[in-house]
Amino acid sequence: MSDIERESLLEFLQRQRDLVQWKLQDAPDDALRAIGTPTGLTAHGIVLHLTSCERGWFRWAFADQVPPMFDDTEDPDADFKPAPDLTLAQLLADYAAETKRSDEVILAAESLDDQAVHRARSLRWILLHMIEETARHLGHLDLMREQADGSTGERPEH
């Protein structure tokens, strides 16, 4: 596997993950909890969903290490519905821990062409999908944070 390609994909994914953390750092928990869409999407739910996606794609679908976080047969949106007592700080800590475990799976793979155990997808496809998934939800978080306390902007490149 091209180390440059793996490093590049991880760098793009990590940039999006870092922006999720940055966008929500020091955010007023109660104000963010009060902001949502008509369908019930909240910042708390997005972070839980991103954590579930990391686990589901890398540690379950690709590596068969753990079961998914949620059984979506009863409620396909369960991963968007955190328990009411979960704080944003705890959700962000859980997300950070899960992304580290995902990275271990990514770095242990022999090739980006390796196929997932539970999905007909390559590791390359999963990485590209997670970049897209994280970036898309980061856009939602941008809007929710602005509505919650007026905070806008993007963290400079690192």
Secondary structure, 3 states (H helix, E strand, C coil): CCHHHHHHHHHHHHHHHHHHHHHHCCCCHHHHHHCCCCCCCCHHHHHHHHHHHHHHHHHHHHCCCCCCCCCCCCCCCHHHCCCCCCCHHHHHHHHHHHHHHHHHHHHHCCCCCCECCCCCCEHHHHHHHHHHHHHHHHHHHHHHHHHHHCCCCCCCCC
